[in-house]
Amino acid sequence: MIITTTPSVEGHPIVTYHGIVTGEAILGANIFRDIFAQVRDIVGGRSGAYEEELGRARKTALVEMEEHAVSLGANAVVGVDLDYEVINNMLMVSASGTAVTVS
């Protein structure tokens, strides 16, 4: 499965458009991680706990989007966009794109 943020795949013309596909992941952050991250923000440095959560949420959203594309018969997703939101101390990542068949 080819997944790209570009509107096409160079050297592979789009044969069929299957429609928009999405994937979402909402992950809660552990309260102890929250407290530690706030301390880190005050003293400087990176928050490894949040970086791990963010990476896990992104991967989950992309896998869900890919599974949706496969179920439609696509072999690629083009124009992928990733959005990040924080809702009530929970991290939400959504991935969307257009499922296509390329040759």
Secondary structure, 3 states (H helix, E strand, C coil): CEECCCCCECCECEEEEEEEEEEEEEEECCHHHHHHHHHHHHHCCCCHHHHHHHHHHHHHHHHHHHHHHHHCCCCEEEEEEEEEEEECCEEEEEEEEEEEEEC
